[in-house]
């Protein structure tokens, strides 16, 4: 292949607008959960993915009722995980908290509980050890979640979060965990922000297949990115070829939600929330 | 394996202090290249790795002479690369500039020319296309560098730089390029900052082997990291198990420099440069 003559991208098929889901972090700075659910329903958005702290603040029962009243699909529940700890007591606390997260996900009728698995325990440099704790923690949580029928979705996080948020950093690792622990009730939440750079992505999405692909999150990678955590972009404002990643999951038969999850302290969290949701609808249509 | 019982790390063998090299970016804010070379020599540091802009400012001949006068080893020359461009003219300019970088590296007696390969061309989302341009660009540069005997060291950069600095983001990719282009005069610069998170690292370092391991860079990953580019830490201040990575390269027979490269706008670049160099010596001894 000569310079500049990489195969042209396949023509983009517009996404089904009915698959749009809003991760409630996207307007968390402006609205409480009730307002977000109402806002989504008002604008014709059919799916949401709420965060635990927002559910706690609004009330679990009230949240579940509001979701039902609006007929919203819950594309995922954010989040369980954070398994590694430096003490047995810490691991036990994580285990108990994760079981509660499974129960809450059930009450909300969520498609899956998303797992952000956690990074290094305080003071540790033992990444392999943290990864072993993650494997054991997921295995233990599966014993609780499988009989209840709540799928766990491992979300590989961008390698820049390996120390403090998640030491599962590639789809390959998530697939390895599914292989080891069994993928009955265990799968993967694929977020374009975390995986777009990965040269192994096509192979690993194919390896995951429809069975493991439990969630698909979209946003964009901004250049420059001014903050490691809170500077995600709206689809179309960055460099991620979202339709190309969507084509990979759709080729496997994925027909779930396209969930917009944007942490944006200096931009989208400062805008009027209806404008943000309307922009999500437009950008999903044009760049999703 | 039960939670928390990952295999304990092997006991650390202290590094050979004679292998310490200073990447001149580490004190670039305080000193010009002449001052850096003099400072290193004064403190008994035996290796340096200069940047092109510093060499240009101090003069190539003057830089080479000063290096020789102090008997310093040049563990690498930073940097060539930045291959992808949106136009043929842009690619030609990169090619010509990279050839000059090879010639300068020769004049300085550098161990290798480090390649930071470049990211997406302006306005592009075609990462696979950029990677193809990188492969072609390195292949073309090898035609110039091989007969001159100047090894090219591909530096995989952390995935957070995939868009704007380097679309080679794993050691696996660098190894693939060496396989494809032939590793006569082509190898890898391994920087702990870029690769510490990679679960595939042990396998890929073994795959690289002594022949391809041309450079070894050290610093640390801070938690939190406040800036994607300019917030690297001094060894010991972050979460990277540097001795564990060093053990991997030494197991392959690597016996080259341990090059300290720290971009630190708010910390180390604001300290007295002799203090920085003395700290590099101490931290290399204690945490390298």
Interface residues (C-beta under 8 A of the other chain):
Chain A: X1 X2 X3 X4 X5 X6 X7 X9 X88 X91 X120 X124 X125 X126 X127 X128 X129 X131 X132 X133 X135 X136 X137 X158 X159 X160 X162 X163 X164 X167 X169 X170 X172 X173 X196 X197 X198 X199 X200 X221 X223 X224 X225 X228 X238 X239 X240 X241 X244
Chain B: X1 X2 X3 X4 X5 X6 X7 X9 X88 X91 X120 X124 X125 X126 X127 X128 X129 X131 X132 X133 X135 X136 X137 X158 X159 X160 X162 X163 X164 X167 X169 X170 X172 X173 X196 X197 X198 X199 X200 X221 X223 X224 X225 X228 X238 X239 X240 X241 X244
